[in-house]
Amino acid sequence: MDGYIALYMFAAVCLILMLGYPVAFTLAGTALAFAAVGIIAGHFDPAFLAALPARLFGTISNDTLIAVPLFILMGVLLEKSRIAEQLLGTLSRSFGSLKGGLGIAVVLVGMLLAASTGIVGATVVTMGLLSLPSMLKGGYSPSLAAGTICATGTLGQIIPPSIALVLLGDVLSNAYQQAQLSMNIFSPKTVSVGDLFVGALLPGLLLVALYLGYILVIARLRPQLAPNVETEPVTAAELLGSLVPPLVLIAVVLGSILVGAATPTEAAGVGAVGALLLALAKGEMPIPRLREALLDAMKITCMVFMILIGAAVFSLVFRGFGGEELIHHFFEQMPGGVFGATLVVMLLIFLLGFILDFIEITFVVVPIVGPILMMMGLDPVWLGIMIALNLQTSFLTPPFGFALFYLRGVAPPELPTSAIYRGVIPFILIQLMVLVALWIWPAMATWLPSVVN
């Protein structure tokens, strides 16, 4: 009976979130309300709440999670310094004379912006403000322009260094150790954020290649949808001046993690300092703008950690009601074994992606299902990349995908919502193809980490 109370609590959280209440306070408030009623009714042991201070302190003092505010600061500084805007202008002029060239430039800039910010909302909004007017003015199909921007904006979920992968790495590491202890393995292995970064490289680059291929095919078969745009020529100095600084910064941050020279947290610190130096060198960071960037980074960081605190309270109460044991029993009885259990989890995460952001799903759902799936033999790196790709697809899918809402908020009124919905469908199919390919060939995510290690 108590396990079902945990499921009722989960359903209540989803319902309250759909009413528009803040995520962090909904998670914590609903959990504490259910715990209070459970204590009065004799269905909840108050001793579970005694572990709450230690759990909250562990969340705030987690060394891995220190990378989150640093990566956020790095992304905000690059956005405020207009480096992405200059890069888009240069690449647009470089590729504009080609059929589909402007779309190619948008995908490439979106990839670099995703690698520098790691935040889906920031990437979609920035690309929508910078590139959507240019694409529409250049004669691009509204649906193709909207779909390209939404799809490239979601690359921040999978292309490292991604904040989603940082959070997933921390949660999966704890879940992996918990799974091994449950199997009486008392010298548990761990999975690091660096492993997820390396594992995400091949699927992420494959997605970018397929996006570019789709735009090139459309430009060749239906040139009226993606025409060439008359632009001024670009000098080599302009191209190198716009392209080299962000590429060097990303290469230093990601390369230091891949070769083992720095932890993700240390690399994030280097990235934040490097982004600040780039902005100062370009003369695009006066004191008022720097203050605005720091305030924005602080607000986003506070939002993330408040959600982490709320999720910690929720997961503790969920466990106190026996929710984990109920789900474990449910998976063991499910037909299809590990395949059936994984399929159900992926469908659940996909549907939850319509109403919850990746942070809530990472810290509420993954700690519940992760240990169970890994006890059934799933590789934690493969599972993490599958979850990230799944959420990326969910964020694109009409009618509730977050990326669609972000673009709708900055798109001009003359761009109909139906055009946005139509535009993302081909990119959703591309992402589903990659997701299925990763399911069939797990080595796409696990081979490179094994080589690097």
N, C-alpha and C positions, 0 to 999 in steps of 0.2 A: 504493500500500500504506500509506504513512504517514498519508494522510488518513483511512483506515479505522481506524487506531489512535486517532485523535482521537475518532471515533464510539464506539469501544470504551470510551474513557476517560469519555465522557459517560454511557454506559450504566452503567458502574461507579459513577459518582457517584450516579445515581438509585437503584441497588440499595442502596448503603450508606446513603443517606438513609432509605430505606424500613425499614432495620433500626434506625433511631432514633438514629443518631449525629449530633453537632452539625453544623449546616450549614457554618459558616465553616471549621472544621478539616477537614471532609470534602472541601470544594472544594480547599483548598490542599494537603492531604496527598495526596489521590489524584493531583492534577496533578503534584506533585513526585515521587511514586513512579513514575508513568509516564515522566516526564522522565528520571529516573535510569536506568530500564531502557532507555529509548530511546537514551540516550547510550552505554551499554555495548554495545547492539546496533547502534549506528551509524545509527539512524533519527532522531535528534534532535540539532540543532546547539546545543551549550551556549552559544553566543553569544546566543541568545534570552534566557537567564536573566540576562545582564548588564544587560538593560533593566529588570529587576524593581525595583531600588531607585528608579529614576526614576518608574516607574509607580505604586509605592506612595506615594511622596512626593506625586505629582500628585493621587492620590485624596484623601489627607488634607488637602492644602492647597487643594483646589478651593473657590473662592468660592461657587459655587452650592450645594454640599453643606453649607455652614455653616448654611443655612436648616433643615436636617433636625433638629439638636438643639434649635433654637429653637422650631420648630413642635411638637416632642415636648414640650418644657417647657410651652408654652402649653396643650396638651391636658391634660397631667397636672395642671397647676394648676387648670384649670376643673373637672376631675373631682374632685380632692381638696377643692375649696372648696364642693362640693355645689350648684353653680349649676344643673347639669343636673337634679338631684333636685328642686329648688324649681320649676324651669321645668315639669317634667313634672307635678308636683302641681297647679300653677296651671292649665295647659292642660287637664288631665284634668277638673278641676272646671268649666272653661269649656265644654268640648264634651261632657261626660259625659251630659247630658240628651238629646243627639241619638243617633239610631240610628247605631252605628259611631263615635260621637264619641271614645271612648277610643282606638280604633285610629287615628283621625285625629291625635289628640294625640301618640301614639307615633311616627307617621311624621314629624310636624313637629319634634318634639324630636330624633328620630334624625337628621334632616337637619341641624339646627343643631349637634348634637354631632359629626356627621361633618365638618362644615365647620370645627369648632374643634379636633378631635383628628387627623383624617386617618388614623387607625389602625383597621383593621377589627376586630381582636381587642378593643381597648379599648372600642369603641363597642358591639359585640355583648354583651360581658360587662356593661358598665354598664347598657345597656337591659334585659338579661335580669334583672339584680338589682333594677332599679327598677320595671319595668313588667309583667313576667310575672306576679308574684303578684297585682297589681291586676286584670289582664285575666282571669285565671282566677277570681278571687273575684267579678268582675263578671258572670260567666256566659258569657264568650267561649269559642268553640270552641277547644280546646287547639291544634289544628293551625293555625287562623287566627292565634291569638296568637303561636305559635312562628314561623310563616312571616313575619308582619309584622316581628317583632323581627330575625330573621336578615336579611331583605331590607333594612331600613333601616340595619342595621349595616354592610352592605357599601357603602353610599353613600359612605363615606370613601374609596373607591377613585377616585371620579369627581368628587365635588363639591369644588371648590377652596375654600381652599388645602389640597390633598391632598399628603401626603408621597409617595404613589405617583407623582403627576404631577411633583413636584420631581425625583425620581430618574430618571423617564422623560425629563424634559426635558434633563437633563445627558447621559444616554446617547445620546438621539436627536440632540442637537446634534453630538456627536462623530461619530456614524455618518453624519450628513448631510454634514459636512465631508469625511469619508473618501470618501463616495460621489462628491462633486463633484470631489475631487482625482483619483479613479480615472477620471473622465470628462474629465480635463485642464482642469478649471475651476479656475484658480489664484487666483481671488478669491472663495472660497466664501462663500455666505450661511450664516446660522445660524438655529437655531430656539431660542427662549427658553422658560423655564419659564412666563413670563407668557403667551406664545402658547398654551400648553397649558391654562393656567387659563381663559383667555377661550374657547378652543374647547370646553372641557368644560361650560360654563355651560348651553347649550341642551340637550344630551343629558341632563345631570344633572337639570335642572328638569323635563324631559319625563318622566324616570323617576319623580320624586316625584309629578307630576300623575297619572300612570297608577296608581301605588300607591294614591293617595287615591281615584281613581275606582273602582278595584277594590273597595276596602273599602266605599265608599258603595253600590255595586251589590249586593254581598253583603248589606249591612245592609238594603237595601230588599227584595231577593228572598227572602232567608232570614234574617229578623230574629232568629231564635232563635240564630244563630251569632254575632251582634254586637249584643246588646241595649243599650238605653240604660241608664245607671247613675245611680242617685240620688246627687246630690252637693250639697254646700253651695254657695250662690252665691258668685261671685268679684267683688270690687269692682274698679273701674277702676284704683285705685291699686295693688292687688296684682298685677293683670295687667301693668301697665306696669313695675312694679318688678322683676318676674321676667323680662319679655321684652326690655325696652329695653337693659339692659347687655350681654348677649351679642350682640344684634343690632348694636349700635353697634361693639363690638369687631370682629366679623366684617366689618362694612361698612368700617371703617377699614383693616383688614389687606388685604382683597380690593380695596377701592376704590383704595387707594394704588398697588396693582400695576396695575390696569386703566387708570388715567389716566396711568400713567408717572411718578408722583411718587416711587416707591420701587421698588427691586429686590425680588424675593422674599425675599432674605436680610435686607434692611433692614426689610421689612414683618413678617417673622417676629420680628425683635427687638422691634418695636413691639408685636406681639401678645403676646409673652411678658411684657413689662413691663405691658401693659394687663391681662392675666389676673391678674397678681400684685396690681395695684392694685385690681381688682374684688374679689378674694378678701379683701384687707385691709379694704376698705370694708365688706364684709358681715360682718366679724368672724369669718370662717370659716378663718383661716389662722394658728393659733398656731404657735409655733416648732417643736414636735415634728412637726406635720403638714407644715410647710414643709420641714423636713429630710427627711421621708419622700418628699415630692414630688420634691425635688432628687435623692435617691438613685434613685428610680424612673426619672426622666428620664435620669440618667447610665447606669443599667443598659441601658435601651432603646437609647440612643445608642451605647454600646459594642458592643451586639449588632449594630446596623446596620452600623457601620464595620468590625467584624471580618468580617462577611459581604462587605462591599465589598472588603476586602483579599483574602479567599479567592477571590472572583470574579475579581479582577484577576490573580491567579496562574493560575487556571484558564484564563482567556481567552488569556493569553500562551502557555501551553503548548499550548492547542488550536490557536492560530495557528502555533506552531512545528512542529506535526505536519502542517500543511497542511489542517486541517479546513475553513477558510474557503474555500479554492480548491475543495475537493470539493463543498461545499454550493452554491457559486456555479455550478459546472458542472451539478450536479443540477437547480437551478432553471432554467438555460438550456435543458436538455433536456426539461423537464416539459411535457406537453401542457396547453394552455389559457393559456400565456403568463403574464402578470402576474396574471390572475384565478386560475389554478391554483396559482401560487406563493403568493399571499396566502391562499388557502383552506387550503393545507397548513400554512402557518405558524400560522394562527389555530387550526386543529385541534390542532396540536402544543402551542401555548401553553395551550389549554383543558385538554388532558390533563395537562400538567405542573403546572397549577394544583392538581391533586389531591395532589401530593406535595411541591411546592416553594412557598414563599411568594413574594409579588410581588417582594421584594427580590432573591432569587436569580434569578428569571426575568428581571428587568430587567437585571441585570448579567452574566448568563451567556448567555442566549438572544438578547436584543435586539441586543447588539453583533455577534453572528454573522450574524443574518438582516437586521438593519436596513439596513446599507449596500447589500446586494444588492437589497432591495425598492425602496429609494429610487433606485438606479441604473436600475431598471425603470420609474420615473416616478411612484411613489407620493408623495403629499404627507406630509411628516413629522408635521405636526400631526394630520392625519386618522389616520395610522398609530398615533400615540401614544394618541389617544382610543379607537380600535378595540381596542388592546391592553388599555387600562385597563378598558373595558366587558367585554371577553372574560374577563379575570381575575375581574372582579366576578361574572360568571355562573358561572365555574368554582368560586368559593368558596362558592356556594350549592348546587351540584349534588350530590345523594346519589350514592354513599354516603360520598365522601371530602371533601366541601366543608369548608373550614376553619371557616366561620361555624357550621356544624352542630355541629362539635366544641366550639367556644367556648360555644355556648348549652347543649349537653348538660352541660358542666362545671358550670354554675351553675343549671340547671333542677332543680326538685324531682323526687324519685324517681318520683312518681306520674305525671309526664308521660312517656309512652312515646316512645322514639326514632322509632317509626313515625309518630307524630303530627307530629314535627318534619319528617320527610321528606315527608309528605303536604302539610304547610303551605307548603313553599317552592316546590312545583311551579308554582302559578299565577304566582308572582313570577319564576320562571325563564323562563316563557313570555313574560312582559312584557319582561324584559330581552333575550330573543332577538328580540322584535319591534323593540325600539329598535336593537339591533345590526344587524339586516337593513335597517332604515330608514336607518341611518347609512351602510351599504354602498351602498345605492341612491342616497342623496342626501348625498354627502360635504360639501355646503355647510352641513349642520347643524353641522359642526365647523370648517369653514374660513371661512365667511362673516363671522362676528363678529370673528375676529382680523384679517381684511383691513380691516374697517371701522375697528377701533380703531387699527390701524397707520397 
